[in-house]
Amino acid sequence: MMASDLPTTYLDYADAFKFGIQRTADDLAWATANATPMTEGPWGDVPSVEVFYIGIDAAGKRISLPQISSFWRYKPSGVQLANSDDHDPNAPLQTYYVYGPGPRVVRIELGPSMPGMLIKRPQGSHPVQSTGLIDGKDFYFRESDGFWSLSVGGADVVGQPDWYYEEEHDAHDELSEDAVYRLITKGAALLRSGTPTMAVEQ
């Protein structure tokens, strides 16, 4: 389970909202002083924006990211709305992108620091997933129903990775974060030792 960085107690939603606004302002101030923005986009009719990527380490401190996984790159979220107001289910849809003015700050909550690796804290439970970089190549980790897999590199690291490994594990309960990190480290060691790739399970 990924812990929230909200205060453990707050009075009401308004307090939580104010905390979020303040954190965003603090992130932007830190990023402006410590990070170099990247230009992302444009996306169709949506203009490009400057994005600051910042890491959040296990202690909650902001850190500069030496590299960015393609999984972490900013993209405005698309919302499809019908072109007409007649609520016809067959009416054509048009995608609108949700974004606002000014630079963006993308927070990447990181797992422990390991040589040659950047690991995003795992998310979800069925499946558990994590992404990041191993020796500069994108990786995708997935665990579900007693099996875990690691995909590394390639133009489509999920569907057609350069290297893939899958294995059954004997943990009967939901994996802890530490267990996820151990499996990713095990996969990275296999990759680095020249273990042949396996066929990707579809």
Stockholm file with secondary structure:
# STOCKHOLM 1.0

chainA/1-202         MMASDLPTTYLDYADAFKFGIQRTADDLAWATANATPMTEGPWGDVPSVEVFYIGIDAAGKRISLPQISSFWRYKPSGVQLANSDDHDPNAPLQTYYVYGPGPRVVRIELGPSMPGMLIKRPQGSHPVQSTGLIDGKDFYFRESDGFWSLSVGGADVVGQPDWYYEEEHDAHDELSEDAVYRLITKGAALLRSGTPTMAVEQ
#=GR chainA/1-202 SS CCCCCSCSCCSSHHHHHHHHHHHHHHHHHHHHHHCCCEEECCBTTBCCEEEEEEEECTTSCEEECSCCCGGGCCCCEEEEEESSSSCCTTSCEEEEEECCSSCEEEEEEBCCCBTTEEEBCCBCSSSEEEEEEETTEEEEEEEETTEEEEEECSSBTTTBCSEEEEEECCCCSCCCHHHHHHHHHHHHHHHHTTCCCCCCCC
#=GC SS_cons         CCCCCSCSCCSSHHHHHHHHHHHHHHHHHHHHHHCCCEEECCBTTBCCEEEEEEEECTTSCEEECSCCCGGGCCCCEEEEEESSSSCCTTSCEEEEEECCSSCEEEEEEBCCCBTTEEEBCCBCSSSEEEEEEETTEEEEEEEETTEEEEEECSSBTTTBCSEEEEEECCCCSCCCHHHHHHHHHHHHHHHHTTCCCCCCCC
//
